[in-house]
Amino acid sequence: MKKATYAALTELCGPYLTRAMPEELPPDSDLMPDSSCAVYIAVDALGRVCYVGSVCRPGDGRGLASHVSEYLHDLPKTEKWRGIHVLPLRSDTPEPEVRCIAGEVAGWLLPYDRERWPLAS
């Protein structure tokens, strides 16, 4: 993902973004940042966006890592994931707001591997 694209996505997070993390991370739950609320973008080997997801697990500082681990172990579609970009959100971000941000990000990036996208309000 281009740095300018990631920077534009951070703007969609408004005051909920804790920090920018423009680096692509390997799809490995052990390498995910500590974050209980986040929006994440999975890309394939060609850098195409295949999935936009979100997690909101207040009180669980490793919520993102746990969520990604569950996906990587249980969903066949994650086999094509080659990188993950993360938008870490404040732990007190309301779940509807997390889902809304994910919907806006999905609307911008148009992931190809999504049965339904989160709704942006």
Secondary structure, DSSP 4 states (H G I P E B T S, - for coil): --HHHHHHHHHHTGGGB-----S-B-S-GGGSPS-SEEEEEEE-TTS-EEEEEEEE-TT-TTHHHHHHHHHHHH-GGGGG--EEEEEEE-TT--HHHHHHHHHHHHHHH--SS-SSPPPP-
